Amino acid sequence: MADAELEEIRRARLAQLQQQGGSRGGPAGQEGGSQDDRKQAESERRAAIMNQILDPAAADRLGRIRLVKESRATDIENRLIMLAQTGQLRQKVTEEQLKELLNAVAENQRKEEEEQKIVITRRKGGWDDDDDLLDL
């Protein structure tokens, strides 16, 4: 997918959102709902981008992942959007490519967890409580 296409989609969506915001009567009555509106607009924007860069089988798999672990699906979406914006995706992502991306992310997380392990080694002889009993 070309950068120009994504930029055009963004501009069209931004214009649509601005038009919807202007027809509601301005920001005076939107204080409580504006954050919800922004979240909804963001999710719609992400869904539109995902529909363009994922084939149906890959989109279905990502939806099932989202049911199990929301954070992992969001992370994968962020990576896919970044790849699309930088022009590294030339065609729609297939289910097999999505599996490869998932495996790469899982491997990176495994490596990070291994690096964070704490090893405790106990000293021998220096702090033994049994020595106190012998002094009686």
N, C-alpha and C positions, 0 to 999 in steps of 0.2 A: 504494500500500500504506500502510495506516494505521500510525502510530507504535505504537498499542496492540497491533496484531497482531505487530509485530516484537518488542515488549517481552515479549509473552506467549510467543513462540517462544524468546526468550533465556532466560526463566525456566524453561521446560520443559527446555531443553537443559542448563542449569546444574544443575537437579535431577537429571537423568539422569546427568550426569558425576559429581556428588557421590555418587550411589548406586553407580555403578561403582567409584569410588575407595574407598568404604567396604567393599565386598565383597572387596577384594583383600588385606585384612589390614593396612591402615594404611600410614603413610609409611616404616616402618623398612626394608622391602626394596625401596623404589621409588626410591631416590636416582638410579641410573643411568637408569632408564626413565621417570622422571617428566617430564623435559624432552621426550622423544619423545612421551609421552602428551599433553602440553600442545600440542605442535605438531600432532599428529594431531587432537586435539579442535578446535583452532583451524581447521584446514583443513576439517574436517567442518562446523563452524559456518558458515564462509564459503560452502561448497558449498550448504548448505541455504538460505542467504540468496540466493545467486545463482539457485538453482532457482526461488525465489519471484519474483524481480524480472526475470528474463530469459525471453523466449519461446524455444522450442527452436532456432530458426534463429540467434538472437543468441548463445545458449549454445554452439552449435556453432562459430560464428565465433570466439568468445572462446577456445574450446579450441584451435582452429588457431593463433591468435595465440600462445597459451601454448607451443605446440610450437616456434615460431620464436623468440620473445623473451619469456622468463619475466617479466622486469622490467616490460615494457610491459603484459602481461596483469594482473599484480598491481596496477600503478598504476590501470588501468581499473577493476578490481574494487574497489579502495579508494574511488575516486570514486563508483562506483555505490552502494556500501554507505553512503557518507556522504549521498548524495542521498536514499536510501531512509530513512535514520534521521532526516533533517531534514524528511521529508514532501514532498519536491519531486517524487517519482515518484507519479503517480496511477494508473498502469497498468503492465503489463509492458513492458519495454524491447524494442522491435523491432530487427531487424537494421539497418534504415535509421537508427534513432536511435543505435545503437551505432557505425555508420560515422561519423555526424556527430561523436560524442564522440571517436572516434579521430582524425579530422581536426583537431578543435580542439586535442587534446593534441599532435599532431604540429606544428601551427602554433605553439603556445606554445614547444615545444622548439626549433624553428627560430629563433624570435625570440631566445630565450635564447642560442643559439649565436652569433648575429650580434652580440649585445652583448658577447660574450666574445672577439671577435677582437682580435688584437694587430697593430698596424700599426707597421712599422719603417721609418723614413726615414733614409737615409744622408746624412751631411754631405759636402759637396763641397769639396775643397781643403784642409781642415784636417788630415787624417790620411792623407795619401797617401804610400805607401812609396817611390814612384818618386823623390821629391825627395831621398832619401838618396843615390841613385846619382849625382846631378848634382854633389854636393859633392866628389867624389873628385878 
